[in-house]
Amino acid sequence: MFNKGLVQIYTGNGKGKTTAALGLAVRAAGHGAKVLIWQFLKPANLDLGERNLLNAHCEGITIRCMDEPWDMFRSMHDHVQIQRVRTVIHETLLELETAAHEKYYDLIVLDEIVFCLNQGLAKMDDIERLIEHRDPRVELVLTGRGASQELIDMADLVSEIRLIKHPYDKGIEARKGIEY
């Protein structure tokens, strides 16, 4: 589908990184691209509106997630859980390296992988291999807070979504259909 696949990163503390990546995925699928969205740290038991819609109605888009449970507020304090998630992420990135090398998909979105790198749940070596060994026509999109300079240097496009104001600051919790 693409003559040249690039590496894109959506990072920053603002809301909308995943939303931007999913919009790009829908656009690509609308033009006939085969798309894989891999959601790290968003296990199957999370009721996510975008996942529900894409699974039910979007031909050309495959969406996968970790089978390992994860809670963004509690799991980072559970050393056993952290080790299990590190193993799952490593194994997943090896599978994605093969998928990208063999060009099973035109576009691969690694949702929250930047945060995983930032928190030590993923290894930069795995990301480097994925980028270097992919078919040159495969587009990669990485999302999440905290992109390092090393990761930014590997990318062709980096968008930083900056937080200016958020309803959480007023005590407004995540709303179904808006934040998830």
N, C-alpha and C positions, 0 to 999 in steps of 0.2 A: 504494500500500500504506500509506504513512505520511501522515497529515494534515499533519504538520509535521516536516521533516527538521532534525536538529540537527548540530552539529559536535562530535565527541568527539576527545579526545587521550589516548593512553596513553603516558606518558613516564617517565623516571627511569632509574636505574642498575641496578635489579633485573631479574631474569629474569621473563618472563611477559607482556610487552607484546603481542607477536605472538599468543601463545596466547589472551590475552583478546579480541583483535580477531577471531580466527578463531572463537572460541566464540560471539561475538555474530553473526558471519556465518552460522554453522550454525543458530543460533536463528532468525534472520530468514528464512533459506531454508526452515526447517521450517514457517514460517507463510506460505509462498508468495511471499516477496520474491525479486526478481531481484538477485543480488549479484555485484559485481566486486571481486576482491582483486587489487591490483597490487603486486607485490613488487619494490621498488627495492633494488639492490645484492645481490640474491639471484638470480644468473643461472640459466638453464635447466640448466646442467651440475651444479648443486648437487642432491644427492639428499636432498630434504626430505620427511619422512614425511607432513606435512600436505598438501603439494602432491600427492603421490602419491595419497592417499586422496580428496581433493577432486576431482581430475581424473577418477578412476575411478568414484566412487560418489555424488557430490553433484549432483543435478540442481538447477538454479537458481543454482549458484555457478560463476562463470567466474574462473579464476585465471590471471594473466599475469605475466610477468617480463621483465626486460631481456635483450636478445640480446647486449649488450655484456658481455664478461668482467669480473669484478671479484674482487679478493682483499682482504679487510678488512685484512690485515696488510701487503700490499705496494703495492696500487694507490694509496694516498694519497701515495706518494712518487714516483709516475710522472706527470709533468706532462702528457704526451701522453694517457695514460689518463684523467686527471682531466678534461681538456678534452672528450674524446669522451663521457664519462659525463655531463658537464654538458649537452652538446647533446642527448643521448638523453633525459635527465630533462626538459629544457625542452620538447622535442617531445611527450613523453608527457603532460606536464601540460596542454599545449594540447589534445591529444586528449581527455583526461579532462574538461577544461572543457566541451567539446562534449557528451560523454556525459552529464555532470551536468546541463547546460542542457536537453538534449533528453530527459532522464529515460529513458535507455536502461536504467538500473538504479535500484533503490530504495535500495540501500546500496552505497557505494563505500569500500573500505578501501585506504588508501595506506600500505602497510607499509614502515617505515623512512624515510618522507619527512621526519620530524622530524630524524632524524640527518643526512639529506642537507642540510637547511636549516642545521643547526648547523655542518656542515663546509664550507659554501659550494658544495655541488654542485647545490643547487636555489636558486631565487630566491623571496624572499618575495612579490614582485609576482605571480608565477605562482600561488602558493597563494591570495593575496588574490582574484585574478580568479576562480579556481575556486570559492571560497566564495561570492563575491558573485553570480556569474552562474549558479549552479546553480538548478535548479528548486527551489522552496521545500519540496518534499516529499522531496527526496533527502537521505539521511543520509550524512554523511562521517565516517570514522574515520581519524585520522592516528596512526601509531605511530613511536616512536624516542626515543632519548636526547637530552636537551638542548633541550627546548622553551623558546623565548625568551618573555619576558613579552609581547612583541607578539603572538606566536602564541597564547599562553594567553588573551589578551584577546579574540581572535576566536572562541574556543570557547565552547560551552555547557556542556560537561562536560570536566573534566580530572582524570585519575587518575594519580598519581605512584606508580610501583612502586619501592620503596626497597630497596636492597641492604643486607642485614644480615650475611649469611654466604653464601659460595658455594663449591662443591667445587673450583673453579679455584684457590682460595687454597691448597689442599692438593696442587696439582699434578694433579688429576683432570681429564682432557681431556673435551671434548664427547662425549656418548654418543649413538649412533644410537638413535632412538626416544624419547629424553628431551630433548636439546637441539636435535636436528634430525630 
